[in-house]
Amino acid sequence: MNGDSLIGKFYQFGEAVLFLLYVNFLWIIFSLLGLIFFGIGPSTVAMFAVFRKWVMGQHGHHVGKLFWETYRKEFFRANGITWIVGLFGLMIFTNLQYFSLQDPTWNLIFKGIFIFFAFLYFIMVLYLFPLYVHYHNSFQQYIKNAFLIAIYQPLRTIYALAALFTLYYLWVIFPIFIFLFGGSLTSMVIMYICYITFVKIEHKQQVINEQHEKEINSRKEWRYE
């Protein structure tokens, strides 16, 4: 079928919708399989792994098989990271809700500090799962790299935040979509933006390494002249 025709584009759109519905269904089922508390972490990691393959143009894999293999392989490690991050998030949320001082000035200052940390936490979570499925690092490296990317790639972070705000607006208007493909569409958008960011960073790093190598070679040549 010709993809440039109207019918071809409609067919591709239908395939994309079914793909999102299927991945979202897998995410919900496998989260429930782990009683949510033990399932949400590895299920989310598996979902991002699927969309990583998709944004890389690797569309020939079996989605269900990839989801299950990633879920099983990353079960304990994904749960550990999810619990740690979730605990930090719970601490920040609790302080925002219940922490207060009698002095209004100091209370406002500490509220501002907690809001700032909440924003940093949100950015960290934004990059955490894409980093997890794209690189194999320690938990400390994931946290460090998430903050570094947010600092050195502010426009990409703004793109991601704007996309999430748009999706949030969509979920408010059409709440039924949350159940249908709330998780899958959100993770796909995040993975797409993050993957492009990773590619740009890797390209810049490669250019820097090549320039550094040229400088070393030129110094060696100068010494032997």
Summary of the structure (lengths in Angstrom):
residues: 225
radius of gyration: 21.5
end to end distance: 63.9
largest distance: 74.7
contacts: 638
relative contact order: 0.10
helix: 86%
strand: 0%
